[in-house]
Amino acid sequence: MAFDVSALQNYTEENVAVLITSSVFNAKTQQLVAASGNIMTGIKSAETINRMETDAIFQSDASCGFTPSGTTAITQRTLTVGKLKVNEQLCPKDLETKYTQKALAIGSEYQNIPFEEEYTTKKSDLIAAQNEVALWQGDTTSGNGNLSRFDGYIKLIDAASGSVIHANQAAYVSGGPVASGTPLVGDVALAVADAIYAAVPAAIVDKEDFRIFCGWDFFKAYVLALKYKNLYHYSADNEAGEIDIPGTNYRLVAVHGLDGTNRLFGLRLSNMWIGTDMENEEEQFKMWYSEDDDVVKFKARWKLGTQIGIPSEIVEFHRGA
């Protein structure tokens, strides 16, 4: 036996591609990484990011001969995706005793829900927002249902702590390292952003895709601090959570994935990777009417994961002990 749902008018089924795109790529971090071309698709479980680094040792050409020198190293980092899903069951009859009864179809059998377009839009927007947080704060050992599906950038960067540049040091922070518990507001916020700029390695200091990521809480504090400084030759104007850091060629970018963390990360967009499947029919966002139990069911399934490329080109800030 099989369901006969050929007559079902289903908004979601007609817009599967739109829903997948908005849910998986509709938050700021996803959009920025996608724009840099660092989206890896077709990943079912894990895939390696292959990197090659080489040097060039100059020699005198005053005489004949060949003396080899230099090293070319090929390294790999593994991007592992988490397998995620959202299942929800909706009973239209629950709406009969409320004002929502006016939106129900005539009769006693409801093969869809009212406000279906609004429902799927809100659902995909919420999935996108939660993906955004997980991309940064994901930790498979966290025990948090929404954050334990894959490891995010913070965990990956912390795991490479020995190679990453730590900006909360006297060499970079005006007035000395910021102690634990110190509010990142006012002059402290300005000093933190400047410290990350000071810590950027010379090899990437001129790269146009370098960004300093922060939470919206830090971003607001930074903008206010810059505004109150009233520096006539710099502006505190910002757009969509991005602002140029005065006196530098870098942008401070607010993302909800770092809200409440008191962490900042400076790195190139080309050094950030996101992996997904997206090419397989297993990636599903759909709704259907189940005649077995007279309910409308929503199902979303997708894969998502992160990785960094070169840890030594990343600057991180966190408050000291």
N, C-alpha and C positions, 0 to 999 in steps of 0.2 A: 504494500500500500504506500501511497505517496500523497503529499499535500498538493492540492490544486489551488495555486495562488495566482493564476494567470490574470485574474481581474483586479488584482491589488494595485492601486495607484500609490506608488511609493517614491517619495521625494528622494530618499537616501539612495536607493538603487539607481536612480537616474543621475546621481551626482557623486558617485563613489570616488572618482579621481579628485574632485574638488575637495571632498571631505578629508581624504587622506593627505592631500597637500596642506590644507589648513591645519590639520591636527599635528602633523609631524614637522612641518616647516614654517609655522606661522608665528613663532615667537622670535625675539630679536637675535638670540645666539644662533639659532638655526639659520636665520636669514643671512647673517653675516658670514657664517662658515660656508653656506651654499654659494654666496656671491663670490667667494674666493676659489670655488671649484673643488673644495675638499670634502665632498660628499661621496662616500663609497657605497655603492648599491649592490644588490645581489648577494648580501652576506646572510647565510643561514645560521651560522654559529660564530665563526671567527675568521679573520683574514689579516695578513701581515701588511704593515706599511714599510716599504723598502726605501731606505735612505742610503745615499752614497756621499761620502765626504772625501775630499782629496786636498793635497797641498801642492805647491810648486816651488821647488828649491832651485834658485838661480846658480849657475856655474860659469866659470870662465870659458870662453870659446877661443882662447889664444893659441890652442894647440889641438892636434887630432886626438881622437880617443873617445871612449864612451864609458862614463861612470854613472851607474844608475843611482838615483836618489829619490826621496819622496815616498809617500804612502797613500794608497787609496783604500778606504775602509767602507765596506758595505754592511749596514746594520739593519735590524728589523725590530719593529714594535708591533705587538699583536693587538688588534682591535676586536674585542669580543662584544657581541650585541646581546641585549636582554630580550626575551620573548614575552611580550606584554599583551594583555587583553582586558577589555571592559565588557561585562555582560549586564544588561538590565532588562527586567521584565515589567511591562506596564499593562495594567488591567483597566481598560476604558470604563468599565462599569463603576469603578471607584469615583468617577466624575459625575455620576448621575444625581447624587444628592447635594451637589454644590452648584454654585453659579455656573460652573463649567458645563453643566448639562446643556446649556444653550448652544454649545459648540459641537455637540455630538450629532452624529448622523441620525436620521429618522429610523426607527426600528430598534430592535433589541440585540442585533448582532453588529458589532463594530469591528471592521477589518483594518482600521487604522486609528491613530490618535489625532485629536484636534491639535492645532498649532504645531504640526509636524516639522515644518521648516524652521520655526523658531527653536524647537527642541534640539534638532540636529545641529543647528548653528551654535547654540550654547554648549552642547556636549563637546563638539569639536574644539571650540575655543578653550574650554576647561582642560581638555586633554593636552592641547598645545601649551597652556600655562604650566601644567604639571610636568610635561616633558622638559620645559625650560628649566625648572628647578632641578629635575633629576640630572640634566646634562652637566650641571655644576656640582650638585650635592649628592649625586648617586653614590651608594656604598652598599655592596652586596652583603655586608656584615651588619648593616644598620638595624635590622629588625623592623624598619619602617616599610609598610606595604608598597608605598609609591616610590620609595628611594632605593629599595633593595634589589632592583631588577638588573642593574648594571652599574659599573663604577663610572663616576663623573670626573670632570676635570680636576676638581680639588683633590680627590683621593689619588689620582694618577700623578699630579704634580707633587703632592706630599711624598709619595712613594719614591720619587726621583729627587728627594731633598738634597742629596749630596751633590747633584749637578746643577740644581736650580740656584739662581742668585737671590739671596735674601736681603731685602732693602731696609729692614728695620735694624740698622747698625749705625753707629756713630759716624762712620765714614760717609753716610748718605743723608741721615736725618739731622736737620738743623736743631741744635739743642740736645741731641742725644736720642737714643732709642726710646720709643714710646712704650711705656710700661703697661702691663695687663690691667684692664679695667679703665684705662684712660679714655674718656669720650673722644671720638674722632670728629671733633667739631672745631669751628673757628680756625685759629692759626695752626692747630694740630692737623686739621684736615688738609690745609694748604701745604704743610711740611711733608705730609705723607705722600701726596701726589708728586711733589718735587723730588722726594727721595727715590721714588721709582724711576723717575726720569734720570736722576744722577746715576742710578745703578745699571742702566741699560748698557750692555756690552758694546764696545766700539764697532764690532763687526756688523751690527744691525741698527745702529743709531740713526741711520738715514733711510730706513725702509719705510715706505709709505703705508704699508698695511699693519704697522705696529699700533696696537690699541691698549689702553689701560682700562680693565674691566673692574667695576665696583657694583655694589648694591645701590638701589634707589635711595636708601637711607643716607649712605655716605654721599651720594651725588647731590642730594638736596643740601646737606651740610656744607659741601664744598662750594656750591653756587652761592649760598648765603654768605659764606666767609669771603668769597671774592667780591660780592656785592658790597659788603660792609667795609672792605678795604678801600673802596672808592678810588681804584686806580684809574686815573683819567685816560690812560693810553691803552687799557685793556677792558674788554667787555665781559659782563657776566651773563650775556644773552646765551641761551642754549635752545636746542631744538631736538625734540624726540629723545630726550635723555642723553644727549651728546654735547660736549663742550670742548673747545680748544683750551689746552692748558697754557696759560700765559708764558711767553718767552720760550716755548718749545714748539716742535712740529708734531706733537702728539695730541690725541683726543681721548678724553675721559668718557667712557661709555657705561651707562647704567643698565644693568640687567636684573630681572627679578630673581634669577637663579642665585644671586649673591646677597639678597636681602637678609639682614640680620646676622650675617657671618662675620662682619668686621674684617673681611679679607679683600685684598685687591691683587690683581694679576695683570702684569704687563707682558704681552706676547704678540707675535705676528699672527694674523688671521690664517696665513699659509702654514702655520705651525699647529693649527687646530683641525681635528678630523672628527667627522660624524659618520657612523655606519648605520645602514638600514638594509632592508630587503627591497621592498618597493617594486620589484620586478616580478614577483610571484603572486599567484592568485590567492595564496594563503593570507596575504595582507588584505583584510576585509573590514569594511565599514558598511554595515547594512542593517535594515529593519525588515521584519516580516511578521505576518499574522499567523499565529499557530492555532490551527483548528483543534488540536488536541486539548488545549486548556483555555481557549478563547482569550488569549493575551497577545499583545504586540511585543516582540522581542527586539532588543538592540544588541548588536555585537560589533566590537571593534578589536582587531588583532593587528599587531605590528611589531617590528623589531627595531631596536635603537641601541646605540652604543657610542662611546667616545674614545679618543686617544690623542696623545700629543706626539709631535715629531721629534724635536730636538730640545731636551730639557735644559741644556746649558744656555739656551737663548730665551729663557723665561725668567721674569723677575716677579717675585711674590712678596706680599707684605702681610704680616700678622703681628698683633701686639705681643710684646715680650712677656716673660714670666713674672 
